[in-house]
Amino acid sequence: MEDDKVRVTRWDFDPGAETRWHRHEMDYVVTTLTPCSFLLEEPGGGTRRVDMEAGSVYRRDEGVEHNVVNGGDQPMSFIEVELKA
């Protein structure tokens, strides 16, 4: 769903699936629909793992750059709401 204020996307990842490298052009909010095991590959070669329960919510500012990988052994799903200026 997209309009002049937001873009809403549902993401579904099998184990090992990834977004590929990208840079967020807008502030965004993520709500997990399932337990999520995010393996975040970050600029400079760093990685970190973030495990979240279903129903968790977080917000980030535009400019975040990363590759997101499902680092778990189960499918994971989340909703991303990008906020247009």
C-alpha positions in Angstrom: 0.0 0.0 0.0 1.3 3.4 -0.9 -0.1 6.9 -0.8 1.3 10.5 -0.5 2.1 9.9 3.2 3.4 6.3 3.6 4.6 3.2 1.9 3.6 0.0 3.6 5.4 -3.3 2.7 5.0 -6.8 4.1 8.3 -8.7 4.0 8.4 -12.5 4.2 11.8 -14.2 4.4 12.7 -17.9 4.3 15.8 -18.9 6.4 18.9 -17.4 4.7 16.9 -15.0 2.5 18.1 -11.4 2.3 17.1 -7.9 1.2 20.4 -7.2 -0.5 22.3 -4.0 0.3 20.1 -0.9 0.5 19.8 2.6 2.0 16.6 3.8 3.5 15.5 7.0 1.9 12.8 7.6 4.5 12.2 7.3 8.2 10.6 3.9 8.9 8.8 1.8 11.5 9.0 -2.0 11.5 6.5 -4.3 13.3 7.4 -8.0 13.5 4.6 -10.5 12.6 6.6 -13.6 13.6 9.7 -14.1 15.7 12.5 -12.5 13.7 16.2 -13.4 13.8 17.7 -10.4 11.9 21.3 -10.8 10.8 22.3 -7.3 9.9 25.3 -6.7 7.7 26.5 -3.2 8.1 28.9 -0.8 6.3 32.5 -1.5 7.0 32.0 -5.3 7.2 30.4 -5.4 10.6 27.5 -7.8 11.4 25.1 -8.1 14.3 22.2 -10.3 15.2 19.0 -9.0 16.6 16.3 -11.4 17.8 12.8 -10.0 18.2 9.5 -11.5 19.4 6.4 -11.4 17.3 4.6 -8.0 17.8 7.8 -6.1 18.5 8.1 -2.5 17.0 11.1 -0.3 16.3 11.7 2.9 14.4 14.8 4.1 12.4 15.7 7.4 10.7 16.3 7.6 7.0 19.9 7.0 5.9 20.3 3.5 7.5 22.3 1.3 5.1 22.5 -2.5 5.5 21.7 -5.9 4.2 19.1 -7.8 6.3 19.3 -11.6 6.4 17.0 -14.1 8.0 19.6 -15.6 10.3 17.2 -18.0 11.9 15.9 -21.5 10.9 12.3 -20.5 10.5 10.5 -18.2 8.1 10.1 -14.6 9.4 7.7 -11.8 8.4 7.4 -8.1 9.3 5.6 -5.0 8.1 7.7 -1.9 7.2 6.0 1.5 7.2 8.1 4.2 5.4 7.1 7.8 6.3 7.2 10.3 3.5 8.2 13.8 4.3 
